[in-house]
């Protein structure tokens, strides 16, 4: 009878139980080994770990009071075994009535048991779906650039955020000026003097140009965004700015039911109840502050990512614009635009330069077509020559293999006849594929002393001379 296949989840569970059992045995063996007297030989932690097939670091942590994963998960368990049995019985009862509960209904039933045990929302559930965004190095560079200097009081003044600077030569600016020739410069009163914070040294030190220099320098120091500050055009090899990754964080959700807390002291019996409520409110306020902090960090990260994407799109736009200009210039060069009264009217060519231009353009087109045809012909000829070279190379290698086999047979006979090795015939060699290709293509190099170069890309190439100094496979010569 064929047994039912075991699922991967069951296999993982059984493997986890086996590892846990081996770890328990190794822990007991180590503790028993430590009870030996000084004169007796002890195995040691490493030897015991290798004996039971467990990790040495894990065993060391367990023997010094560490917890296993099962024990750690048990400490976080809020439901007792009896309460878990109540939930299981509830699920079985609903299933027997063909009303199997959903996951949400099971969670609500478990929450009801927890509320009866700990009180209304007195336990700490985690916020599902809240994430902290990881910041890439370019985003950190942008954030660092705008955090390096503290804004001055001049920058923080709201009245300076909407100031529009118009050139004095603009008509609007000239119209707003009321200049009287009879008027004399007025002496500023003490109330019109600048405030002290306007002359703050921070205004002179922290300027927009300095911030941009800092931003450019920090971006250039990163590996994934240095192309944004360089003058090289954007290519397909440059990676697009990576998307933001979401990392789950265990952030407690504030108890929003505390917003309905009564402020009437008569609703609290004694100071202890009021202190307990104040403690709950303080904790909920701290959790809300943490969520706001994460939201602020995420907003800053999104803003920096938007800056990076805008800079990348601007870089791409420059490449597209350059391609469009190149295409337009090529189109203008291929066509001749003539002045005239307007589109749709006839034109009379009376200038000799126009005829010369059309004749020159026709000659260039014919020359380009001839060159294209010649390149295609040369390509076909080269393909045919390479096919012939491959066929000849296979023939050479086959002949060389037969020659080497015959040479080995001769060596064996000479060995049996006890002929000295120096009197043996040399091992057959062959031309290299590199030289064969150069000879057939017409650029054969000058003859060298070594007809078979040592460097070749072929797997079967140049094996002849490489084995000249090697002994024959039939054995060594004792008389040599």
HELIX and SHEET records of a PDB file:
HELIX    1   1 UNK A    8  UNK A   34  1                                  27    
HELIX    2   2 UNK A   45  UNK A   52  1                                   8    
HELIX    3   3 UNK A   56  UNK A   63  1                                   8    
HELIX    4   4 UNK A   69  UNK A   76  1                                   8    
HELIX    5   5 UNK A   81  UNK A   96  1                                  16    
HELIX    6   6 UNK A  103  UNK A  118  1                                  16    
HELIX    7   7 UNK A  137  UNK A  145  1                                   9    
HELIX    8   8 UNK A  153  UNK A  156  1                                   4    
HELIX    9   9 UNK A  158  UNK A  160  5                                   3    
HELIX   10  10 UNK A  171  UNK A  176  1                                   6    
HELIX   11  11 UNK A  190  UNK A  192  5                                   3    
HELIX   12  12 UNK A  196  UNK A  199  5                                   4    
HELIX   13  13 UNK A  201  UNK A  205  1                                   5    
HELIX   14  14 UNK A  208  UNK A  220  1                                  13    
HELIX   15  15 UNK A  226  UNK A  228  5                                   3    
HELIX   16  16 UNK A  256  UNK A  260  5                                   5    
HELIX   17  17 UNK A  265  UNK A  267  5                                   3    
HELIX   18  18 UNK A  270  UNK A  334  1                                  65    
HELIX   19  19 UNK A  352  UNK A  416  1                                  65    
HELIX   20  20 UNK A  421  UNK A  423  5                                   3    
HELIX   21  21 UNK A  433  UNK A  441  1                                   9    
HELIX   22  22 UNK A  465  UNK A  467  5                                   3    
SHEET    1   A 2 UNK A 131  UNK A 133  0                                        
SHEET    2   A 2 UNK A 246  UNK A 248 -1                                        
END                                                                             
